[in-house]
Amino acid sequence: MDQRWTNVDTYVEEAVLGADPDGDRVLAAQRSAGLPDIAVSRAQGALLSVLARSIGAERAVEFGTLGGYSTLCLARALPPSGQVVTFEIDERHAAVARASLDEAGVGHRVTIRVGPAIDNLVTLAYDEPFDLAFIDADKPHNVHYYEAAMTRMRPGGIVIVDNVVRDGAVADAASTDARVQGSRAVLERVGADPRVEGTVLQTVGSKGYDGLLLATVLD
Ligand SMILES: C[S@@+](CC[C@H](N)C(=O)[O-])C[C@H]1O[C@@H](n2cnc3c(N)ncnc32)[C@H](O)[C@@H]1O
């Protein structure tokens, strides 16, 4: 990883993002519980917040909670009545997230559904439409989570899929990595889907070289 990418993330945290004691506590709790260090970066978490506020999001769905860092970024960008429904397969991750989100004062805005997201997707069918979907769980299932979210997205809503560039491997059609093929499947689905306008933003930073798929839902 290029040291400049980390230097710029650090500078952006100081110059643009400012102090975030709640976010720091969520990440510290995640670390001390031994959870993997695979949350979005602070700059990317702030992007989720900016996007949620930009579209006046009130309801968000997330695939992949981990320790609740991206969930926090989404939950605090919503109005007081806002709701995040987040899917997490690992009970321990969900418990860490629950405690951290409660401590940060946003727990009442967050429902954590524990178990394989695929099995729990049926619960989406009974809820209100979503304004924002953030897909960041097991990458081979990206396209299934995209299709599930799209059944409940409102026009003008936004779908965000994390880690789609995978150090550039997404451009390799012959890749045998199921995560790369998961990225390719969702990118190609979005490209062929007349319900959305999408793009991919390549990113570098403290988490390496990767990228986000962004798709806005058309009327
Ligand atoms: C990259 S981490 C999520 C990071 C989190 N969005 C953040 O930025 O703070 C992926 C999470 O998805 C969870 N996960 C993996 N497979 C899953 C599945 N089939 N259903 C639900 N969650 C799953 C993992 O346990 C892990 O906590």
The ligand as a MOL file (V3000), in Angstrom:
LIG
                    3D

  0  0  0     0  0            999 V3000
M  V30 BEGIN CTAB
M  V30 COUNTS 27 29 0 0 0
M  V30 BEGIN ATOM
M  V30 1 C -16.8240 -5.9300 5.6710 0
M  V30 2 S -17.6720 -6.4390 7.1180 0 CHG=1
M  V30 3 C -18.8730 -5.1510 7.3240 0
M  V30 4 C -18.2380 -3.8450 7.7110 0
M  V30 5 C -19.2270 -2.7940 8.1030 0
M  V30 6 N -20.1930 -2.5490 7.0360 0
M  V30 7 C -18.4790 -1.5200 8.3970 0
M  V30 8 O -18.0270 -0.8780 7.4370 0
M  V30 9 O -18.3360 -1.1550 9.5920 0 CHG=-1
M  V30 10 C -18.6730 -7.7590 6.5580 0
M  V30 11 C -19.6190 -8.3140 7.6020 0
M  V30 12 O -20.5750 -9.1350 6.9140 0
M  V30 13 C -20.8480 -10.2550 7.7110 0
M  V30 14 N -21.3620 -11.3310 6.8540 0
M  V30 15 C -20.6240 -12.2100 6.1140 0
M  V30 16 N -21.4490 -13.0580 5.4860 0
M  V30 17 C -22.7210 -12.7070 5.8080 0
M  V30 18 C -23.9980 -13.2210 5.4910 0
M  V30 19 N -24.1360 -14.2720 4.6720 0
M  V30 20 N -25.0940 -12.6210 5.9950 0
M  V30 21 C -24.9610 -11.5530 6.8320 0
M  V30 22 N -23.7630 -11.0380 7.1890 0
M  V30 23 C -22.6600 -11.5990 6.6830 0
M  V30 24 C -19.5110 -10.5810 8.3730 0
M  V30 25 O -19.6930 -11.3650 9.5330 0
M  V30 26 C -18.9420 -9.1910 8.6450 0
M  V30 27 O -19.2790 -8.7540 9.9440 0
M  V30 END ATOM
M  V30 BEGIN BOND
M  V30 1 1 1 2
M  V30 2 1 2 3
M  V30 3 1 2 10
M  V30 4 1 3 4
M  V30 5 1 4 5
M  V30 6 1 5 6
M  V30 7 1 5 7
M  V30 8 2 7 8
M  V30 9 1 7 9
M  V30 10 1 10 11
M  V30 11 1 11 12
M  V30 12 1 11 26
M  V30 13 1 12 13
M  V30 14 1 13 14
M  V30 15 1 13 24
M  V30 16 1 14 15
M  V30 17 1 14 23
M  V30 18 2 15 16
M  V30 19 1 16 17
M  V30 20 1 17 18
M  V30 21 2 17 23
M  V30 22 1 18 19
M  V30 23 2 18 20
M  V30 24 1 20 21
M  V30 25 2 21 22
M  V30 26 1 22 23
M  V30 27 1 24 25
M  V30 28 1 24 26
M  V30 29 1 26 27
M  V30 END BOND
M  V30 END CTAB
M  END
